Amino acid sequence: MSLISTLGKTVTGALLAAALMASTAIPAFAQEYTKDNPLKVVLMLHGTQGDKSFLDSAVAGVKKAADELPVEVKIIEAGYDRSKWQPALADAADSGYDVVIAGTFDMTGYIVELAPQYPDVKFIDFDDAPDFANCDCDNILAVQYGTSTAGYLAGYAAAKLSKSGKLGTIIGMEFPTVTDFKVGFDQGAKDANPNIEILNAVAGTFSDPAKGKEIGLAQLNQGADVIFPIAGGTGLGALQAVKEAGGGKLAVGVDSDQATIFAANNDQAQADVIFTSVEKKVGESLFLALKATIDGTQQYGQRVLLGLKEGAVGISKNAQYEALVPAELRAEVDALEAKIIAGEITVATDMK
């Protein structure tokens, strides 16, 4: 089972939807969308599908929209050549779509540049935000995620599970949307064990599994027995390093419920070393934003920051979590989660 039960998902979805829509900005213009007249949506990936993490979560969200809503979706994989990103986004904006979706700090500048040129197109910028006070961005919705709170829970559990007293973290690049995971993870780990040692490395890329594996192996060789790669495709290599190391070494997944994804892709051995993942529910937030756009209730011209309270982030509580995390520790984590949501525990954040 994932982070929340079916009933919990319904409640969390409502909270997430309300958080997305709450604003004084002008709402989207209501139009009748049907199967014969669908909302036309394009998701432009500055990369490719198959990272089993961040980009795949976005893809899952728009595919869910295509399955459940009057939405027609196209997915563009622009690859990892930066010179192709702006032209690909410009082509998407100029191709008659109602909503253009792209994400992260890499794409925000291009979105801000294009949005005034296409006032009838709505843009969703996920995992980053423009400076709304200083841009013509009334047709942009920016969705960001406060991951430090969920990172705290994973860090606490990781420190309690560690036998060596050493953890490893691997960051793709040092940006707030990335480092926010680690800020919370480190705080939770130190609250669990003030003497915990946390090794850290910056890979400088999100698309190099070989480099991720090299770093992961180095941290394992230095005594770390739990590795947390916050590095997209690069992190896949680190997860593989943990799997191959054996000996009870564990990993924390990122962005998506990676253990469940690996299990579904016939790599049970990989799934079984990922005791939880810190989930950034990109896909669900995109689905709800598109649903509200169809309803005519989605507010644009705003930034929303979503966290644990809204159900936009969390940790995976699946079969691996149940098997690898003792019941007593799971209860501790649940109690900490409730305290964070209630404001009784303040978790540091890089998201301002």
C-alpha positions as CSV (number, residue, x, y, z in Angstrom):
1,M,0.0,0.0,0.0
2,S,1.2,3.5,-0.7
3,L,1.4,6.4,1.7
4,I,-2.3,6.7,2.3
5,S,-5.3,4.4,2.1
6,T,-8.0,4.8,-0.6
7,L,-10.1,6.9,1.7
8,G,-7.0,8.9,2.6
9,K,-6.2,9.5,-1.0
10,T,-9.7,11.0,-1.5
11,V,-9.3,13.4,1.4
12,T,-5.7,14.3,0.4
13,G,-6.7,14.8,-3.2
14,A,-9.3,17.3,-2.0
15,L,-6.8,19.2,0.1
16,L,-4.3,19.2,-2.8
17,A,-6.9,20.5,-5.2
18,A,-8.0,23.2,-2.8
19,A,-4.4,24.3,-2.3
20,L,-3.9,24.5,-6.0
21,M,-7.0,26.6,-6.6
22,A,-6.7,29.0,-3.6
23,S,-5.7,32.4,-4.9
24,T,-7.0,35.9,-5.6
25,A,-5.8,35.5,-9.2
26,I,-8.3,35.6,-12.0
27,P,-9.7,32.0,-12.6
28,A,-9.3,30.2,-15.8
29,F,-12.0,30.9,-18.4
30,A,-14.7,28.2,-18.2
31,Q,-15.2,26.3,-21.4
32,E,-17.1,23.2,-22.2
33,Y,-14.7,20.3,-22.7
34,T,-15.9,17.0,-23.9
35,K,-14.6,13.8,-25.5
36,D,-15.2,15.4,-28.9
37,N,-13.8,18.8,-27.8
38,P,-11.0,17.9,-25.3
39,L,-8.6,20.1,-23.5
40,K,-5.4,19.8,-25.6
41,V,-2.4,19.4,-23.4
42,V,1.3,19.0,-24.2
43,L,3.9,17.9,-21.7
44,M,7.4,18.8,-22.8
45,L,10.1,16.8,-21.0
46,H,13.6,18.3,-20.9
47,G,14.9,14.7,-20.9
48,T,13.2,11.4,-21.7
49,Q,10.8,9.0,-20.1
50,G,12.2,6.1,-18.1
51,D,13.9,7.7,-15.1
52,K,11.5,5.8,-12.8
53,S,11.3,9.0,-10.8
54,F,10.6,12.7,-11.4
55,L,9.8,12.9,-15.1
56,D,7.9,9.6,-15.1
57,S,5.7,11.0,-12.3
58,A,4.8,13.9,-14.6
59,V,4.1,11.5,-17.4
60,A,1.9,9.4,-15.2
61,G,-0.1,12.5,-14.2
62,V,-1.0,13.6,-17.7
63,K,-1.7,10.0,-18.8
64,K,-4.1,9.7,-15.9
65,A,-5.8,12.9,-17.1
66,A,-6.1,11.5,-20.6
67,D,-7.7,8.3,-19.2
68,E,-10.1,10.0,-16.8
69,L,-10.8,13.5,-18.2
70,P,-11.8,15.0,-21.5
71,V,-8.1,15.6,-22.2
72,E,-5.9,15.0,-25.3
73,V,-2.3,14.6,-24.4
74,K,1.0,14.8,-26.3
75,I,4.3,14.1,-24.7
76,I,7.4,15.6,-26.2
77,E,10.8,14.1,-25.2
78,A,13.3,16.9,-25.9
79,G,16.2,14.8,-24.6
80,Y,19.2,16.1,-22.7
81,D,20.7,18.4,-25.3
82,R,20.0,21.8,-23.8
83,S,20.1,23.5,-27.1
84,K,16.9,21.7,-28.1
85,W,14.8,22.7,-25.1
86,Q,13.7,26.2,-26.0
87,P,12.8,25.3,-29.6
88,A,10.8,22.3,-28.4
89,L,8.9,24.4,-26.0
90,A,8.3,27.2,-28.5
91,D,7.0,24.6,-31.0
92,A,4.7,23.3,-28.4
93,A,3.3,26.7,-27.6
94,D,2.8,27.4,-31.3
95,S,1.0,24.2,-32.1
96,G,-2.5,24.9,-30.9
97,Y,-2.5,23.4,-27.4
98,D,-4.6,24.8,-24.6
99,V,-2.1,23.9,-21.9
100,V,1.7,23.6,-22.2
101,I,3.4,21.9,-19.3
102,A,7.1,21.9,-18.5
103,G,9.1,21.8,-15.3
104,T,12.1,22.7,-13.2
105,F,14.4,25.7,-13.1
106,D,15.8,24.7,-16.5
107,M,12.5,25.6,-18.2
108,T,11.2,28.5,-16.2
109,G,13.0,31.2,-18.2
110,Y,11.7,29.8,-21.5
111,I,8.2,29.7,-20.1
112,V,8.3,33.3,-18.9
113,E,9.7,34.3,-22.3
114,L,6.9,32.5,-24.2
115,A,3.9,33.1,-22.0
116,P,3.2,36.8,-23.1
117,Q,3.5,35.8,-26.7
118,Y,0.7,33.2,-26.3
119,P,-1.8,34.9,-24.0
120,D,-4.5,32.3,-24.9
121,V,-2.3,29.4,-23.9
122,K,-2.0,28.3,-20.3
123,F,1.4,27.2,-19.0
124,I,2.0,25.0,-16.0
125,D,5.5,25.3,-14.6
126,F,6.1,22.4,-12.1
127,D,8.8,22.3,-9.5
128,D,9.8,25.9,-10.0
129,A,8.3,29.4,-10.3
130,P,8.9,32.6,-12.0
131,D,9.0,36.0,-10.2
132,F,5.4,36.8,-10.6
133,A,5.9,40.4,-9.4
134,N,8.2,41.1,-12.2
135,C,6.9,39.2,-15.2
136,D,3.8,39.1,-17.5
137,C,2.8,35.7,-16.2
138,D,-1.0,35.8,-15.8
139,N,-1.3,32.6,-17.8
140,I,1.3,30.7,-15.8
141,L,0.5,28.3,-12.9
142,A,3.7,27.5,-10.9
143,V,3.5,24.4,-8.7
144,Q,6.3,23.8,-6.1
145,Y,6.7,21.1,-3.5
146,G,8.0,21.4,0.1
147,T,9.9,18.1,0.3
148,S,11.9,18.7,3.4
149,T,9.0,17.5,5.6
150,A,8.8,14.2,3.9
151,G,12.6,14.1,3.8
152,Y,12.6,14.4,7.6
153,L,10.6,11.2,8.0
154,A,12.9,9.3,5.7
155,G,16.0,10.6,7.4
156,Y,14.7,9.7,10.8
157,A,13.9,6.2,9.7
158,A,17.2,5.8,7.9
159,A,19.2,6.8,10.9
160,K,17.3,4.4,13.1
161,L,17.8,1.6,10.6
162,S,21.5,2.2,10.1
163,K,23.8,-0.2,11.8
164,S,27.0,1.6,10.8
165,G,26.0,5.1,11.9
166,K,26.7,6.4,8.4
167,L,24.3,7.5,5.7
168,G,25.0,8.7,2.2
169,T,23.2,11.4,0.2
170,I,23.8,12.2,-3.5
171,I,22.5,15.4,-5.0
172,G,22.0,15.9,-8.7
173,M,22.6,19.6,-8.6
174,E,22.4,22.2,-5.8
175,F,19.1,24.0,-6.3
176,P,16.5,24.6,-3.6
177,T,14.0,22.2,-5.2
178,V,16.7,19.5,-4.8
179,T,18.5,20.4,-1.6
180,D,15.2,20.8,0.2
181,F,15.0,16.9,0.3
182,K,18.4,16.8,2.0
183,V,17.7,19.6,4.4
184,G,14.8,17.6,5.9
185,F,16.5,14.3,5.6
186,D,19.6,15.5,7.5
187,Q,17.4,17.1,10.3
188,G,15.4,13.9,10.7
189,A,18.5,11.7,10.8
190,K,20.2,13.9,13.4
191,D,17.0,14.0,15.5
192,A,17.0,10.2,15.4
193,N,20.7,9.9,16.2
194,P,22.7,13.0,17.0
195,N,25.9,11.1,16.3
196,I,24.9,10.0,12.8
197,E,27.5,10.7,10.1
198,I,26.1,11.8,6.7
199,L,28.3,11.6,3.6
200,N,27.3,13.9,0.8
201,A,28.2,14.2,-2.9
202,V,27.0,16.4,-5.7
203,A,26.9,14.6,-9.0
204,G,26.4,17.7,-11.2
205,T,23.9,15.9,-13.4
206,F,20.6,14.2,-13.3
207,S,21.2,11.9,-16.3
208,D,24.3,9.8,-15.7
209,P,23.5,6.5,-14.0
210,A,27.2,5.4,-14.3
211,K,28.3,8.4,-12.3
212,G,25.6,7.8,-9.7
213,K,26.8,4.2,-9.3
214,E,30.4,5.3,-8.9
215,I,29.4,7.7,-6.1
216,G,27.2,5.2,-4.5
217,L,29.9,2.6,-4.4
218,A,32.3,5.1,-2.9
219,Q,29.9,6.0,-0.1
220,L,29.2,2.3,0.6
221,N,33.0,1.7,0.7
222,Q,33.3,4.5,3.3
223,G,30.8,2.7,5.5
224,A,27.5,4.1,4.6
225,D,24.7,1.5,4.8
226,V,21.8,3.6,3.7
227,I,22.0,5.7,0.5
228,F,19.6,8.5,-0.5
229,P,20.2,9.6,-4.1
230,I,18.3,12.8,-5.0
231,A,19.4,12.8,-8.5
232,G,16.8,11.6,-11.0
233,G,18.3,9.2,-13.6
234,T,21.8,9.6,-12.0
235,G,20.3,8.1,-8.9
236,L,19.3,4.9,-10.6
237,G,23.0,4.0,-10.7
238,A,23.3,4.6,-6.9
239,L,20.3,2.4,-6.3
240,Q,21.9,-0.3,-8.4
241,A,25.1,0.0,-6.3
242,V,23.1,-0.7,-3.2
243,K,21.4,-3.7,-4.7
244,E,24.7,-5.2,-5.8
245,A,26.4,-4.5,-2.5
246,G,24.0,-6.7,-0.6
247,G,24.7,-7.3,3.1
248,G,21.6,-5.5,4.3
249,K,22.5,-2.2,2.7
250,L,19.4,-0.1,2.0
251,A,18.4,2.9,-0.1
252,V,15.8,5.6,-0.1
253,G,14.1,6.4,-3.4
254,V,13.1,9.8,-4.6
255,D,10.2,11.6,-6.3
256,S,8.1,8.5,-7.0
257,D,7.5,5.2,-5.2
258,Q,10.5,3.7,-6.7
259,A,10.3,0.3,-5.0
260,T,6.8,-0.3,-6.5
261,I,8.0,0.9,-9.9
262,F,11.0,-1.5,-9.9
263,A,8.8,-4.4,-8.7
264,A,6.3,-3.7,-11.5
265,N,9.2,-3.8,-14.0
266,N,10.4,-7.3,-12.8
267,D,13.3,-6.0,-10.7
268,Q,12.3,-7.3,-7.3
269,A,15.9,-7.4,-6.1
270,Q,16.1,-3.7,-6.6
271,A,12.8,-3.0,-5.1
272,D,13.7,-5.0,-2.0
273,V,16.5,-2.7,-0.9
274,I,14.5,0.5,-1.2
275,F,12.8,0.7,2.2
276,T,10.9,3.9,1.3
277,S,10.9,6.8,-1.1
278,V,10.4,10.5,-0.6
279,E,7.6,11.2,-3.0
280,K,7.0,14.4,-4.7
281,K,3.6,13.9,-6.1
282,V,4.1,15.8,-9.4
283,G,1.7,13.6,-11.4
284,E,-1.2,14.0,-9.0
285,S,-0.7,17.8,-8.8
286,L,-0.7,18.0,-12.6
287,F,-3.8,15.8,-12.9
288,L,-5.7,18.0,-10.4
289,A,-4.5,21.2,-12.0
290,L,-5.8,20.0,-15.4
291,K,-9.1,18.8,-13.8
292,A,-9.6,22.3,-12.3
293,T,-8.7,23.9,-15.6
294,I,-11.5,22.0,-17.2
295,D,-13.9,22.9,-14.4
296,G,-12.9,26.6,-14.9
297,T,-11.8,26.9,-11.3
298,Q,-8.0,26.7,-11.6
299,Q,-6.3,29.9,-10.8
300,Y,-3.4,31.0,-13.0
301,G,-0.9,33.8,-12.4
302,Q,0.2,32.4,-9.1
303,R,2.7,30.1,-7.4
304,V,1.5,27.4,-5.0
305,L,3.8,25.6,-2.6
306,L,2.5,22.2,-1.6
307,G,3.7,20.0,1.2
308,L,3.0,17.2,3.6
309,K,-0.2,18.8,4.9
310,E,-1.7,19.0,1.4
311,G,-0.6,15.4,0.6
312,A,1.7,16.7,-2.2
313,V,4.7,15.0,-0.6
314,G,5.1,12.0,1.6
315,I,7.0,8.8,2.1
316,S,6.1,5.5,0.5
317,K,4.5,3.0,2.9
318,N,4.5,-0.1,0.7
319,A,5.4,-3.8,1.0
320,Q,9.1,-3.0,1.3
321,Y,8.4,-0.4,4.0
322,E,6.3,-2.9,6.0
323,A,9.0,-5.6,5.6
324,L,12.1,-3.6,6.3
325,V,11.0,-1.1,8.9
326,P,10.0,-2.5,12.3
327,A,6.5,-1.8,13.5
328,E,7.7,0.2,16.5
329,L,9.7,2.5,14.1
330,R,6.8,2.8,11.7
331,A,4.7,4.0,14.6
332,E,7.3,6.6,15.6
333,V,7.3,7.8,12.0
334,D,3.6,8.1,11.9
335,A,3.6,10.1,15.1
336,L,6.3,12.4,13.7
337,E,4.3,12.9,10.5
338,A,1.2,13.9,12.6
339,K,3.3,16.4,14.6
340,I,4.7,18.0,11.5
341,I,1.3,18.4,9.9
342,A,0.0,19.9,13.2
343,G,2.9,22.3,13.4
344,E,4.4,20.8,16.5
345,I,7.7,20.0,14.7
346,T,9.3,22.6,12.5
347,V,11.3,21.3,9.7
348,A,13.9,23.5,8.0
349,T,13.4,24.2,4.3
350,D,15.2,25.7,1.4
351,M,11.9,26.6,-0.3
352,K,10.9,30.1,0.6
